[in-house]
Amino acid sequence: MFTPEEVSAWIAANVLDSEAWDKAKKPAVAVTQSERNLARWYPAIVLTVPMVAMQAIWELQGIDPALKYQKHNVKTVTDNGETVSYKDGARPAVAPDVHDMLGPTADELAEEEAASALQKQYGGCLL
């Protein structure tokens, strides 16, 4: 849908912390993966370059070896005095900026709907 050049141009003009993108060995794959994931998480949304760019950076940052531990529920990693702690042992799949723009994913909405359905009471009264 979007080319790496389009995404790169947007990042160059709009993102200060673009180190993950700048060092990416496979930016085309990052764009494709970001588009695929966002389309799955937000099936009703028309994707834009900013959304794909922010998600691509987020996914590229996730390649960091320290963040890979998180997938295995490692709570804290210490290396040469540097400590990384993970809240609840999970890094969100959707980039925080994208999540702020688009809101809950389709899966999150389905979970909320299922939880609210369990809370409904049909008729009767408590004595």
N, CA, C and O atoms as a GROMACS GRO file, in nm:
protein
  508
    1MET      N    1   0.082  -0.119   0.000
    1MET     CA    2   0.000   0.000   0.000
    1MET      C    3   0.087   0.126   0.000
    1MET      O    4   0.075   0.211  -0.088
    2PHE      N    5   0.175   0.138   0.099
    2PHE     CA    6   0.267   0.252   0.103
    2PHE      C    7   0.408   0.202   0.072
    2PHE      O    8   0.443   0.088   0.104
    3THR      N    9   0.487   0.286   0.012
    3THR     CA   10   0.625   0.248  -0.018
    3THR      C   11   0.715   0.287   0.099
    3THR      O   12   0.681   0.377   0.176
    4PRO      N   13   0.828   0.220   0.112
    4PRO     CA   14   0.923   0.260   0.217
    4PRO      C   15   0.969   0.405   0.199
    4PRO      O   16   0.999   0.473   0.297
    5GLU      N   17   0.973   0.452   0.075
    5GLU     CA   18   1.015   0.590   0.049
    5GLU      C   19   0.914   0.689   0.106
    5GLU      O   20   0.952   0.791   0.163
    6GLU      N   21   0.783   0.660   0.089
    6GLU     CA   22   0.679   0.748   0.144
    6GLU      C   23   0.689   0.753   0.296
    6GLU      O   24   0.683   0.859   0.357
    7VAL      N   25   0.704   0.636   0.355
    7VAL     CA   26   0.713   0.626   0.500
    7VAL      C   27   0.840   0.696   0.550
    7VAL      O   28   0.836   0.768   0.649
    8SER      N   29   0.950   0.674   0.481
    8SER     CA   30   1.077   0.736   0.519
    8SER      C   31   1.069   0.888   0.512
    8SER      O   32   1.121   0.957   0.599
    9ALA      N   33   1.005   0.941   0.408
    9ALA     CA   34   0.991   1.086   0.394
    9ALA      C   35   0.909   1.143   0.509
    9ALA      O   36   0.942   1.248   0.564
   10TRP      N   37   0.801   1.074   0.547
   10TRP     CA   38   0.718   1.122   0.658
   10TRP      C   39   0.797   1.119   0.789
   10TRP      O   40   0.792   1.213   0.868
   11ILE      N   41   0.871   1.010   0.811
   11ILE     CA   42   0.951   0.998   0.933
   11ILE      C   43   1.056   1.108   0.939
   11ILE      O   44   1.075   1.171   1.043
   12ALA      N   45   1.124   1.133   0.828
   12ALA     CA   46   1.229   1.236   0.824
   12ALA      C   47   1.173   1.374   0.858
   12ALA      O   48   1.242   1.454   0.921
   13ALA      N   49   1.050   1.401   0.818
   13ALA     CA   50   0.990   1.532   0.841
   13ALA      C   51   0.920   1.544   0.976
   13ALA      O   52   0.893   1.656   1.021
   14ASN      N   53   0.889   1.432   1.042
   14ASN     CA   54   0.802   1.439   1.159
   14ASN      C   55   0.850   1.370   1.286
   14ASN      O   56   0.792   1.392   1.392
   15VAL      N   57   0.954   1.290   1.279
   15VAL     CA   58   0.994   1.210   1.395
   15VAL      C   59   1.138   1.241   1.435
   15VAL      O   60   1.230   1.227   1.354
   16LEU      N   61   1.157   1.284   1.559
   16LEU     CA   62   1.292   1.311   1.608
   16LEU      C   63   1.369   1.182   1.639
   16LEU      O   64   1.485   1.168   1.600
   17ASP      N   65   1.305   1.089   1.709
   17ASP     CA   66   1.371   0.965   1.748
   17ASP      C   67   1.347   0.858   1.641
   17ASP      O   68   1.263   0.770   1.658
   18SER      N   69   1.421   0.868   1.532
   18SER     CA   70   1.401   0.777   1.420
   18SER      C   71   1.515   0.676   1.405
   18SER      O   72   1.532   0.616   1.299
   19GLU      N   73   1.592   0.657   1.511
   19GLU     CA   74   1.709   0.570   1.505
   19GLU      C   75   1.674   0.428   1.458
   19GLU      O   76   1.746   0.371   1.376
   20ALA      N   77   1.565   0.372   1.510
   20ALA     CA   78   1.527   0.235   1.471
   20ALA      C   79   1.500   0.227   1.321
   20ALA      O   80   1.540   0.131   1.255
   21TRP      N   81   1.433   0.329   1.266
   21TRP     CA   82   1.404   0.332   1.123
   21TRP      C   83   1.532   0.354   1.043
   21TRP      O   84   1.557   0.287   0.943
   22ASP      N   85   1.614   0.447   1.088
   22ASP     CA   86   1.736   0.481   1.016
   22ASP      C   87   1.832   0.362   1.006
   22ASP      O   88   1.904   0.348   0.908
   23LYS      N   89   1.834   0.276   1.108
   23LYS     CA   90   1.925   0.162   1.111
   23LYS      C   91   1.862   0.034   1.055
   23LYS      O   92   1.928  -0.069   1.050
   24ALA      N   93   1.736   0.041   1.015
   24ALA     CA   94   1.666  -0.079   0.969
   24ALA      C   95   1.732  -0.139   0.845
   24ALA      O   96   1.764  -0.068   0.750
   25LYS      N   97   1.752  -0.270   0.849
   25LYS     CA   98   1.810  -0.340   0.735
   25LYS      C   99   1.702  -0.376   0.633
   25LYS      O  100   1.732  -0.395   0.515
   26LYS      N  101   1.577  -0.386   0.679
   26LYS     CA  102   1.467  -0.425   0.591
   26LYS      C  103   1.347  -0.331   0.610
   26LYS      O  104   1.244  -0.373   0.661
   27PRO      N  105   1.360  -0.204   0.571
   27PRO     CA  106   1.248  -0.111   0.591
   27PRO      C  107   1.122  -0.151   0.514
   27PRO      O  108   1.011  -0.126   0.562
   28ALA      N  109   1.137  -0.212   0.398
   28ALA     CA  110   1.019  -0.255   0.321
   28ALA      C  111   0.940  -0.360   0.397
   28ALA      O  112   0.816  -0.359   0.395
   29VAL      N  113   1.010  -0.450   0.464
   29VAL     CA  114   0.942  -0.553   0.543
   29VAL      C  115   0.873  -0.489   0.664
   29VAL      O  116   0.763  -0.530   0.701
   30ALA      N  117   0.936  -0.390   0.725
   30ALA     CA  118   0.875  -0.320   0.838
   30ALA      C  119   0.745  -0.252   0.796
   30ALA      O  120   0.647  -0.255   0.870
   31VAL      N  121   0.744  -0.191   0.678
   31VAL     CA  122   0.623  -0.125   0.628
   31VAL      C  123   0.515  -0.229   0.601
   31VAL      O  124   0.400  -0.211   0.642
   32THR      N  125   0.551  -0.338   0.534
   32THR     CA  126   0.453  -0.443   0.503
   32THR      C  127   0.397  -0.504   0.631
   32THR      O  128   0.276  -0.525   0.642
   33GLN      N  129   0.483  -0.534   0.726
   33GLN     CA  130   0.438  -0.593   0.852
   33GLN      C  131   0.347  -0.497   0.928
   33GLN      O  132   0.246  -0.539   0.984
   34SER      N  133   0.382  -0.370   0.930
   34SER     CA  134   0.300  -0.270   1.000
   34SER      C  135   0.163  -0.258   0.935
   34SER      O  136   0.062  -0.253   1.005
   35GLU      N  137   0.159  -0.253   0.803
   35GLU     CA  138   0.030  -0.245   0.733
   35GLU      C  139  -0.055  -0.368   0.762
   35GLU      O  140  -0.175  -0.356   0.790
   36ARG      N  141   0.007  -0.485   0.755
   36ARG     CA  142  -0.067  -0.610   0.779
   36ARG      C  143  -0.123  -0.614   0.921
   36ARG      O  144  -0.240  -0.647   0.941
   37ASN      N  145  -0.039  -0.580   1.019
   37ASN     CA  146  -0.084  -0.585   1.158
   37ASN      C  147  -0.193  -0.482   1.185
   37ASN      O  148  -0.294  -0.514   1.248
   38LEU      N  149  -0.174  -0.359   1.137
   38LEU     CA  150  -0.276  -0.256   1.161
   38LEU      C  151  -0.407  -0.291   1.092
   38LEU      O  152  -0.514  -0.265   1.148
   39ALA      N  153  -0.401  -0.350   0.973
   39ALA     CA  154  -0.524  -0.390   0.904
   39ALA      C  155  -0.597  -0.500   0.982
   39ALA      O  156  -0.720  -0.505   0.982
   40ARG      N  157  -0.522  -0.586   1.049
   40ARG     CA  158  -0.584  -0.691   1.130
   40ARG      C  159  -0.644  -0.634   1.257
   40ARG      O  160  -0.754  -0.672   1.297
   41TRP      N  161  -0.570  -0.542   1.322
   41TRP     CA  162  -0.617  -0.487   1.448
   41TRP      C  163  -0.727  -0.383   1.430
   41TRP      O  164  -0.812  -0.368   1.518
   42TYR      N  165  -0.727  -0.312   1.318
   42TYR     CA  166  -0.824  -0.206   1.291
   42TYR      C  167  -0.884  -0.228   1.152
   42TYR      O  168  -0.854  -0.152   1.060
   43PRO      N  169  -0.967  -0.331   1.135
   43PRO     CA  170  -1.016  -0.366   1.002
   43PRO      C  171  -1.102  -0.259   0.935
   43PRO      O  172  -1.111  -0.257   0.812
   44ALA      N  173  -1.164  -0.173   1.011
   44ALA     CA  174  -1.254  -0.072   0.952
   44ALA      C  175  -1.184   0.061   0.923
   44ALA      O  176  -1.247   0.153   0.871
   45ILE      N  177  -1.057   0.073   0.955
   45ILE     CA  178  -0.984   0.199   0.941
   45ILE      C  179  -0.906   0.203   0.810
   45ILE      O  180  -0.844   0.104   0.770
   46VAL      N  181  -0.911   0.317   0.742
   46VAL     CA  182  -0.827   0.340   0.625
   46VAL      C  183  -0.691   0.387   0.677
   46VAL      O  184  -0.682   0.490   0.743
   47LEU      N  185  -0.588   0.311   0.647
   47LEU     CA  186  -0.455   0.343   0.698
   47LEU      C  187  -0.396   0.465   0.630
   47LEU      O  188  -0.422   0.492   0.512
   48THR      N  189  -0.315   0.540   0.706
   48THR     CA  190  -0.245   0.657   0.654
   48THR      C  191  -0.095   0.637   0.674
   48THR      O  192  -0.053   0.550   0.751
   49VAL      N  193  -0.016   0.716   0.605
   49VAL     CA  194   0.130   0.707   0.619
   49VAL      C  195   0.174   0.730   0.764
   49VAL      O  196   0.257   0.654   0.813
   50PRO      N  197   0.121   0.831   0.835
   50PRO     CA  198   0.165   0.850   0.975
   50PRO      C  199   0.139   0.727   1.063
   50PRO      O  200   0.224   0.691   1.145
   51MET      N  201   0.024   0.663   1.046
   51MET     CA  202  -0.006   0.544   1.126
   51MET      C  203   0.094   0.432   1.097
   51MET      O  204   0.149   0.371   1.189
   52VAL      N  205   0.117   0.408   0.969
   52VAL     CA  206   0.209   0.300   0.930
   52VAL      C  207   0.351   0.334   0.973
   52VAL      O  208   0.424   0.245   1.018
   53ALA      N  209   0.391   0.459   0.961
   53ALA     CA  210   0.526   0.500   1.000
   53ALA      C  211   0.549   0.480   1.149
   53ALA      O  212   0.651   0.424   1.189
   54MET      N  213   0.455   0.525   1.231
   54MET     CA  214   0.471   0.511   1.376
   54MET      C  215   0.471   0.364   1.418
   54MET      O  216   0.547   0.324   1.506
   55GLN      N  217   0.386   0.284   1.354
   55GLN     CA  218   0.383   0.141   1.386
   55GLN      C  219   0.512   0.073   1.340
   55GLN      O  220   0.563  -0.014   1.409
   56ALA      N  221   0.564   0.112   1.224
   56ALA     CA  222   0.690   0.053   1.175
   56ALA      C  223   0.804   0.083   1.271
   56ALA      O  224   0.884  -0.006   1.302
   57ILE      N  225   0.813   0.206   1.318
   57ILE     CA  226   0.917   0.241   1.416
   57ILE      C  227   0.900   0.158   1.542
   57ILE      O  228   0.997   0.105   1.596
   58TRP      N  229   0.777   0.146   1.590
   58TRP     CA  230   0.748   0.069   1.712
   58TRP      C  231   0.792  -0.076   1.695
   58TRP      O  232   0.853  -0.134   1.784
   59GLU      N  233   0.759  -0.134   1.580
   59GLU     CA  234   0.795  -0.273   1.558
   59GLU      C  235   0.946  -0.290   1.543
   59GLU      O  236   1.002  -0.389   1.589
   60LEU      N  237   1.011  -0.195   1.478
   60LEU     CA  238   1.157  -0.201   1.466
   60LEU      C  239   1.225  -0.186   1.602
   60LEU      O  240   1.327  -0.249   1.628
   61GLN      N  241   1.169  -0.102   1.689
   61GLN     CA  242   1.225  -0.088   1.824
   61GLN      C  243   1.211  -0.218   1.901
   61GLN      O  244   1.293  -0.247   1.988
   62GLY      N  245   1.108  -0.296   1.870
   62GLY     CA  246   1.086  -0.424   1.937
   62GLY      C  247   1.189  -0.530   1.903
   62GLY      O  248   1.195  -0.634   1.968
   63ILE      N  249   1.271  -0.503   1.800
   63ILE     CA  250   1.377  -0.596   1.763
   63ILE      C  251   1.491  -0.590   1.864
   63ILE      O  252   1.575  -0.680   1.870
   64ASP      N  253   1.496  -0.483   1.943
   64ASP     CA  254   1.599  -0.466   2.045
   64ASP      C  255   1.608  -0.594   2.129
   64ASP      O  256   1.506  -0.641   2.179
   65PRO      N  257   1.727  -0.651   2.144
   65PRO     CA  258   1.741  -0.776   2.219
   65PRO      C  259   1.681  -0.772   2.359
   65PRO      O  260   1.625  -0.871   2.405
   66ALA      N  261   1.692  -0.659   2.426
   66ALA     CA  262   1.636  -0.649   2.561
   66ALA      C  263   1.484  -0.664   2.557
   66ALA      O  264   1.426  -0.725   2.648
   67LEU      N  265   1.420  -0.611   2.454
   67LEU     CA  266   1.275  -0.621   2.445
   67LEU      C  267   1.229  -0.761   2.408
   67LEU      O  268   1.116  -0.800   2.438
   68LYS      N  269   1.316  -0.838   2.344
   68LYS     CA  270   1.279  -0.975   2.309
   68LYS      C  271   1.256  -1.060   2.434
   68LYS      O  272   1.176  -1.153   2.433
   69TYR      N  273   1.327  -1.027   2.544
   69TYR     CA  274   1.306  -1.099   2.669
   69TYR      C  275   1.161  -1.088   2.714
   69TYR      O  276   1.106  -1.180   2.775
   70GLN      N  277   1.102  -0.976   2.686
   70GLN     CA  278   0.966  -0.949   2.730
   70GLN      C  279   0.868  -1.053   2.678
   70GLN      O  280   0.772  -1.088   2.747
   71LYS      N  281   0.891  -1.103   2.558
   71LYS     CA  282   0.802  -1.204   2.501
   71LYS      C  283   0.803  -1.331   2.584
   71LYS      O  284   0.711  -1.412   2.576
   72HIS      N  285   0.908  -1.350   2.663
   72HIS     CA  286   0.920  -1.467   2.748
   72HIS      C  287   0.885  -1.436   2.893
   72HIS      O  288   0.919  -1.511   2.984
   73ASN      N  289   0.817  -1.323   2.914
   73ASN     CA  290   0.771  -1.278   3.046
   73ASN      C  291   0.884  -1.253   3.145
   73ASN      O  292   0.865  -1.270   3.266
   74VAL      N  293   1.000  -1.213   3.096
   74VAL     CA  294   1.108  -1.170   3.185
   74VAL      C  295   1.067  -1.034   3.241
   74VAL      O  296   1.032  -0.943   3.165
   75LYS      N  297   1.070  -1.020   3.372
   75LYS     CA  298   1.024  -0.895   3.435
   75LYS      C  299   1.131  -0.787   3.437
   75LYS      O  300   1.100  -0.669   3.422
   76THR      N  301   1.258  -0.827   3.456
   76THR     CA  302   1.366  -0.729   3.468
   76THR      C  303   1.492  -0.784   3.402
   76THR      O  304   1.525  -0.902   3.417
   77VAL      N  305   1.561  -0.698   3.329
   77VAL     CA  306   1.689  -0.734   3.267
   77VAL      C  307   1.790  -0.629   3.310
   77VAL      O  308   1.764  -0.509   3.300
   78THR      N  309   1.907  -0.674   3.359
   78THR     CA  310   2.013  -0.582   3.400
   78THR      C  311   2.139  -0.615   3.322
   78THR      O  312   2.179  -0.731   3.312
   79ASP      N  313   2.201  -0.512   3.266
   79ASP     CA  314   2.324  -0.529   3.190
   79ASP      C  315   2.415  -0.410   3.215
   79ASP      O  316   2.379  -0.297   3.182
   80ASN      N  317   2.530  -0.434   3.273
   80ASN     CA  318   2.626  -0.327   3.303
   80ASN      C  319   2.563  -0.210   3.378
   80ASN      O  320   2.590  -0.094   3.347
   81GLY      N  321   2.480  -0.240   3.474
   81GLY     CA  322   2.418  -0.135   3.554
   81GLY      C  323   2.292  -0.076   3.495
   81GLY      O  324   2.222   0.000   3.563
   82GLU      N  325   2.260  -0.108   3.370
   82GLU     CA  326   2.136  -0.061   3.307
   82GLU      C  327   2.027  -0.163   3.333
   82GLU      O  328   2.045  -0.282   3.307
   83THR      N  329   1.913  -0.117   3.384
   83THR     CA  330   1.803  -0.207   3.414
   83THR      C  331   1.681  -0.170   3.331
   83THR      O  332   1.645  -0.053   3.320
   84VAL      N  333   1.619  -0.272   3.272
   84VAL     CA  334   1.494  -0.254   3.199
   84VAL      C  335   1.390  -0.337   3.271
   84VAL      O  336   1.408  -0.458   3.287
   85SER      N  337   1.279  -0.274   3.315
   85SER     CA  338   1.171  -0.346   3.381
   85SER      C  339   1.046  -0.338   3.294
   85SER      O  340   1.019  -0.235   3.232
   86TYR      N  341   0.972  -0.447   3.291
   86TYR     CA  342   0.852  -0.454   3.209
   86TYR      C  343   0.730  -0.462   3.299
   86TYR      O  344   0.720  -0.550   3.383
   87LYS      N  345   0.639  -0.370   3.281
   87LYS     CA  346   0.515  -0.371   3.357
   87LYS      C  347   0.428  -0.484   3.305
   87LYS      O  348   0.406  -0.495   3.184
   88ASP      N  349   0.381  -0.568   3.393
   88ASP     CA  350   0.294  -0.680   3.359
   88ASP      C  351   0.356  -0.776   3.258
   88ASP      O  352   0.286  -0.859   3.202
   89GLY      N  353   0.486  -0.767   3.234
   89GLY     CA  354   0.554  -0.860   3.147
   89GLY      C  355   0.513  -0.856   3.002
   89GLY      O  356   0.536  -0.953   2.930
   90ALA      N  357   0.452  -0.748   2.956
   90ALA     CA  358   0.409  -0.744   2.816
   90ALA      C  359   0.428  -0.605   2.756
   90ALA      O  360   0.399  -0.504   2.821
   91ARG      N  361   0.475  -0.602   2.635
   91ARG     CA  362   0.488  -0.477   2.559
   91ARG      C  363   0.371  -0.474   2.462
   91ARG      O  364   0.348  -0.573   2.391
   92PRO      N  365   0.296  -0.364   2.456
   92PRO     CA  366   0.181  -0.362   2.366
   92PRO      C  367   0.223  -0.383   2.220
   92PRO      O  368   0.329  -0.337   2.178
   93ALA      N  369   0.140  -0.453   2.145
   93ALA     CA  370   0.169  -0.478   2.004
   93ALA      C  371   0.149  -0.353   1.919
   93ALA      O  372   0.223  -0.329   1.824
   94VAL      N  373   0.049  -0.273   1.956
   94VAL     CA  374   0.019  -0.151   1.880
   94VAL      C  375   0.101  -0.035   1.938
   94VAL      O  376   0.109  -0.018   2.059
   95ALA      N  377   0.161   0.042   1.850
   95ALA     CA  378   0.238   0.159   1.894
   95ALA      C  379   0.148   0.251   1.977
   95ALA      O  380   0.035   0.276   1.937
   96PRO      N  381   0.197   0.300   2.090
   96PRO     CA  382   0.113   0.386   2.174
   96PRO      C  383   0.053   0.506   2.100
   96PRO      O  384  -0.063   0.540   2.123
   97ASP      N  385   0.130   0.570   2.013
   97ASP     CA  386   0.077   0.684   1.937
   97ASP      C  387  -0.036   0.642   1.845
   97ASP      O  388  -0.135   0.714   1.830
   98VAL      N  389  -0.023   0.526   1.783
   98VAL     CA  390  -0.128   0.475   1.694
   98VAL      C  391  -0.251   0.439   1.777
   98VAL      O  392  -0.364   0.469   1.738
   99HIS      N  393  -0.230   0.375   1.891
   99HIS     CA  394  -0.342   0.337   1.978
   99HIS      C  395  -0.416   0.462   2.026
   99HIS      O  396  -0.539   0.462   2.036
  100ASP      N  397  -0.342   0.569   2.057
  100ASP     CA  398  -0.405   0.694   2.099
  100ASP      C  399  -0.491   0.752   1.987
  100ASP      O  400  -0.598   0.807   2.013
  101MET      N  401  -0.444   0.741   1.863
  101MET     CA  402  -0.520   0.795   1.749
  101MET      C  403  -0.644   0.712   1.717
  101MET      O  404  -0.750   0.767   1.690
  102LEU      N  405  -0.629   0.579   1.721
  102LEU     CA  406  -0.735   0.491   1.673
  102LEU      C  407  -0.821   0.429   1.782
  102LEU      O  408  -0.930   0.380   1.754
  103GLY      N  409  -0.773   0.431   1.905
  103GLY     CA  410  -0.851   0.371   2.013
  103GLY      C  411  -0.829   0.221   2.021
  103GLY      O  412  -0.732   0.169   1.967
  104PRO      N  413  -0.921   0.152   2.089
  104PRO     CA  414  -0.905   0.008   2.109
  104PRO      C  415  -0.906  -0.069   1.976
  104PRO      O  416  -0.971  -0.029   1.880
  105THR      N  417  -0.832  -0.180   1.973
  105THR     CA  418  -0.830  -0.266   1.855
  105THR      C  419  -0.960  -0.345   1.849
  105THR      O  420  -1.039  -0.345   1.944
  106ALA      N  421  -0.983  -0.413   1.737
  106ALA     CA  422  -1.103  -0.495   1.722
  106ALA      C  423  -1.107  -0.603   1.830
  106ALA      O  424  -1.213  -0.633   1.884
  107ASP      N  425  -0.992  -0.662   1.861
  107ASP     CA  426  -0.986  -0.765   1.965
  107ASP      C  427  -1.019  -0.707   2.102
  107ASP      O  428  -1.091  -0.770   2.181
  108GLU      N  429  -0.966  -0.588   2.132
  108GLU     CA  430  -0.995  -0.524   2.261
  108GLU      C  431  -1.143  -0.491   2.273
  108GLU      O  432  -1.202  -0.507   2.380
  109LEU      N  433  -1.204  -0.444   2.164
  109LEU     CA  434  -1.347  -0.414   2.166
  109LEU      C  435  -1.429  -0.540   2.189
  109LEU      O  436  -1.526  -0.538   2.265
  110ALA      N  437  -1.390  -0.650   2.125
  110ALA     CA  438  -1.462  -0.777   2.144
  110ALA      C  439  -1.450  -0.825   2.288
  110ALA      O  440  -1.547  -0.876   2.344
  111GLU      N  441  -1.332  -0.810   2.348
  111GLU     CA  442  -1.313  -0.850   2.488
  111GLU      C  443  -1.399  -0.765   2.581
  111GLU      O  444  -1.460  -0.817   2.674
  112GLU      N  445  -1.404  -0.633   2.555
  112GLU     CA  446  -1.488  -0.544   2.637
  112GLU      C  447  -1.635  -0.582   2.624
  112GLU      O  448  -1.708  -0.582   2.722
  113GLU      N  449  -1.677  -0.613   2.502
  113GLU     CA  450  -1.816  -0.650   2.478
  113GLU      C  451  -1.850  -0.780   2.550
  113GLU      O  452  -1.957  -0.792   2.610
  114ALA      N  453  -1.760  -0.877   2.544
  114ALA     CA  454  -1.783  -1.004   2.613
  114ALA      C  455  -1.789  -0.984   2.764
  114ALA      O  456  -1.872  -1.045   2.831
  115ALA      N  457  -1.701  -0.900   2.816
  115ALA     CA  458  -1.700  -0.874   2.960
  115ALA      C  459  -1.828  -0.803   3.004
  115ALA      O  460  -1.883  -0.834   3.109
  116SER      N  461  -1.875  -0.708   2.924
  116SER     CA  462  -1.997  -0.636   2.961
  116SER      C  463  -2.119  -0.727   2.950
  116SER      O  464  -2.215  -0.712   3.025
  117ALA      N  465  -2.117  -0.822   2.856
  117ALA     CA  466  -2.228  -0.916   2.843
  117ALA      C  467  -2.239  -1.004   2.967
  117ALA      O  468  -2.349  -1.043   3.006
  118LEU      N  469  -2.126  -1.036   3.029
  118LEU     CA  470  -2.128  -1.117   3.150
  118LEU      C  471  -2.185  -1.041   3.269
  118LEU      O  472  -2.235  -1.102   3.364
  119GLN      N  473  -2.179  -0.909   3.264
  119GLN     CA  474  -2.226  -0.826   3.375
  119GLN      C  475  -2.376  -0.798   3.369
  119GLN      O  476  -2.433  -0.751   3.467
  120LYS      N  477  -2.439  -0.826   3.256
  120LYS     CA  478  -2.582  -0.795   3.241
  120LYS      C  479  -2.666  -0.891   3.324
  120LYS      O  480  -2.636  -1.010   3.335
  121GLN      N  481  -2.772  -0.835   3.382
  121GLN     CA  482  -2.868  -0.917   3.455
  121GLN      C  483  -3.000  -0.910   3.381
  121GLN      O  484  -3.044  -0.802   3.340
  122TYR      N  485  -3.061  -1.022   3.364
  122TYR     CA  486  -3.186  -1.028   3.289
  122TYR      C  487  -3.301  -1.062   3.383
  122TYR      O  488  -3.315  -1.175   3.430
  123GLY      N  489  -3.384  -0.959   3.411
  123GLY     CA  490  -3.503  -0.980   3.492
  123GLY      C  491  -3.472  -1.020   3.635
  123GLY      O  492  -3.356  -1.031   3.674
  124GLY      N  493  -3.576  -1.042   3.711
  124GLY     CA  494  -3.560  -1.085   3.849
  124GLY      C  495  -3.516  -0.972   3.940
  124GLY      O  496  -3.493  -0.860   3.895
  125CYS      N  497  -3.504  -1.003   4.065
  125CYS     CA  498  -3.458  -0.906   4.162
  125CYS      C  499  -3.386  -0.978   4.274
  125CYS      O  500  -3.406  -1.097   4.297
  126LEU      N  501  -3.305  -0.904   4.342
  126LEU     CA  502  -3.232  -0.961   4.455
  126LEU      C  503  -3.314  -0.942   4.581
  126LEU      O  504  -3.370  -0.834   4.603
  127LEU      N  505  -3.323  -1.043   4.662
  127LEU     CA  506  -3.399  -1.035   4.787
  127LEU      C  507  -3.306  -1.041   4.905
  127LEU      O  508  -3.351  -1.035   5.019
   0.00000   0.00000   0.00000
